[in-house]
Amino acid sequence: MIEVSGLAVHAGQFRLSEIRFSVPTGGYAVLMGRTGTGKTTLLEALCGLKHVSGGTIRLMGRDVTRLKPAQRGIGFVPQEAALFSTMTVREHLAFALTIRRADEALIRERVSEMSEVLGIGHLLDRRPSGLSGGERQRVALGRALAHHPPVLCLDEPLSALDEETREEMYALLEQVRGRTGVTTLHVTHNLSDAERLADRILLLRDGVIIEKDGVVK
């Protein structure tokens, strides 16, 4: 479960104050709003990448407000995948576990698992420069999920994809959710993403989180 209460984030002249919302365990929430309203800022605050000046963030019942990003139990897919150009797909899938100094056998197991789930086993020795947009997004998703986080945050993950590839990613995200039960917060501008994937749609408007049918309590 994601529980945000009274959250305040300041970035230069930009401010968000008293933000509150929740996503139930295993839920898939889509966060929408106009450019500049602070969707990415809010997502990065949740992940520990932006300083929080007030309020609390609880994930799966645990207060993570002051924890470092790696301690929060979040898998994060940033905009445009942000893959490392010098690393192979195999190394990307292993990355989160490697920096946590996981056992080599576990790393191999998780790389195999993610490559099977995401259909990228044939790409393991390739580097990002040779991948299509859809393949890059699959790798980014695998990198985020390999350490089995209870929470997944996605920042405009489908924005650069063509319609056919977007449909493939819809099916993949539904499959991943069904297999892992991960609680997901997905930022997008695209209403089709929300209508296809979300069981909860949140709107960030004038510094307030609103559900489609009213203000979140």
N, C-alpha and C positions, 0 to 999 in steps of 0.2 A: 504494500500500500504506500502511496505517496500522500503525505499530509503537509501542506504549506500553510502557515498561519502568521499573519501580521508581517509578512516579509517586506523588507526595505532594501533597495539596491540603488546606489548612487554611482553613476559613471560620467564624470565631467559635469555638464549642465543637465544631463538626463537623470531622471529619478523615477523609481517605482516605490510606492509606499503602501503598506497595509494590504499586500497581495495575499489572498487566501483561496485555496482550492484543495481538492483531494481526488485521488484516483484509486479505486478499490484494487485489492490484490488480484492480479491476473487481468485487470482491465486494460483497455486500449483507448487512451484519450488523445484527441487531436486539438492542438492549440492554434487558433487562427487570429488574425488581426492585420491591420494595415501595416505597410512598411514604416518603421520608425516607432512603433508602439512599444517595443521592448521584448518581443517574443524570444529572440536569441539571447538577450541579456538575462531573461528569466531562466531559460534553460541552462545557461552557463553558470548561473548562481546555484541552481539545483545540483549541478555537477561539481561545484567547488572551484570553478574557473573564474568566477567573479566574486569580489568581496561583498559580504552581506552586512549591512549596518544595523539591522534589526529583524526581529521575528525568528521563527523556527522552521526547520526542515526536518521532517521525520520520514524515514524510509523503512518500511516493514517494521514499524513500531520503535525504531531506534533514532535518537536525536543525532543527526549528522551535521548540524549547522556549522560547527567549527572544525570538522574533520577535513583532512586532505583529500583530494579527488580519489586517490587509489584506495582510500579507506571507506568509501561510501557505498561500495557495491553497485556501481552504475556502469553499464556499457553505453558508450557515447559514440554516435556516428555524426561527425560534423558535416557542414555543407561541403558538397563536391568531394566527399570521401576523405580527402586529405591523406592520401597514401604516401608512404616514403619511397622515393624514386629508386633508391639503391637496394631495397629489400624485395625478396621474392614473395609470392603469395604465401608460401609455406611459412616464411619468417613473419609475415603480417599476422597470420592466424596464431602463431606461437607467441606474439609480442607481449600481450598482457600477462601471460603465464611466466614468460622468461623474466620480465622485470620483477615479478613476485617471487622469483627463484623457486619455481615449482619443480618437482621431480621430472626428469627427462621422459620417463615412461608416461606420466600424466600428460605432458606436453604432446607427445606423439599421439596419444589416445584422443585428445581434444582436437588436434589438427585433422585427424582422420574423421572424427565425428562431424566437425564443421564443414569439411570439404564434401562429405556425403550429403549432409542436410541441404547445403547450398548449391550442390551440383557443380563444384569447381575443382574436383580432384584432378582433372586433366590440366589445370592451370598452375599447379603447385610450384613449379620451377620457373614460372614466368615472372616478369617484373611489370609494374603498372603501365609503363609506356606502351606495352603491346596489348593492353586490354581494352575492350569496349566499355561504354558508359555503364551498361548493366552489369558487366563482369566486375568493374571497379566497385560498384555499390554492393555487390555480393561479398566481395573481399572485405570491405569496410564493415559490413554487418557481421561477418564471421570474426573479425578482429575484436569487435565489441562484445560478442557473445561467448567467446572461447573460454573465458574464466567463469562462465555460468552466473552472471550477475542476476539478482532478483529484479532489477529495474533497468530498463532500456530507454535512452533518450535519443531522439532522431531529429536533426535539424535540417529541414528541407531535403530529405534524402532522395526525392524523386524529381526534383525540379528541372534537372538537365536531361531527363530521359524522354525519348520519343514515346508515342502512344502505345505502340506494341510492347516495348520494353517496360513501360510503366505497368501495363496489365500483368506482365510476368512477375514484376516485383510485388504487386498487390497479392498475387497468389502465394508468393514466397513468404511475405510477411505474415499472412494468415497461417501458413504452414508452421512457421517458426513459433508463432504464438501458441498454436495448438500443441506443439511438441514440448515447448519449454515452460509455458505458463507465465512468461515474463510480463511484468507490469510495465506498460509502455506509455511514454509521453512523446508525441510526434508533432513537431512544428511544421506548418505548411501554409501556403497561400491558396492552395488548390482545393476547392470545395469537393471535387470528385474524390480526392484522397480521403477526406473526412467521411463522405457518404459511404464509401466502400469499406473503410477499415474501422472507423470509430464506433465504440459503444457509448462514448461521451464526447461531446463537442464543446470546447471552451473558447470563448472569444475574449481577447484582451483589448479593451476599449476604454480610452480615457483613464488608464491606470487601474482599471477594475476588471477582474475576471468574471465573465458572465456566461452562464449556460444558455443553450438555445431557447430554453423556456423560462429563464429567469436568473437572478443573481445567485451565485453559489454561496451557501451559508457556511 
